[in-house]
């Protein structure tokens, strides 16, 4: 079974994210679900994105890196939307990643001044009608990966 570090989306660490993690746990995986928002959750996407902007995307990514530093190597990094940022950075920059699950987002590997490790399998999930995934370059980044 895998050990997964799962980062939440812009709404925060919601019941839906915890439910997804619990589903993976029931399948026998160890899943860590850090709260990048220190308890804040948002029903409105724009409010959640606004909060992320206040914190700073770079700060959110670095918080994810700091959290991972406390865990063993050999993790699968996963993220929903905003959470893809720290997950993808970790896969590309922290040795020992065993896989990646990116949901509703993907950025160019060059955004982290590195390439995707050839040995690390990846699954990228996005809807073809998602205005953000298809309209903001995520689909192109996923195809280029």
Buried (B, 14 or more C-beta within 10 A) or exposed (E): EBBBBBBBBBBBBBEEBBEBBEEBBEEEBBBBBBBBBEEBBBEEEEBBBEBBEEBEEEEBBEBBBEBBEEBEEEBBBBBBBBBBBBBBBBBBBBEEBBBBBBBBBBBBBEEBEEEBBEEBEBEBEBEEEBEBBBEEBBBEBBEEB
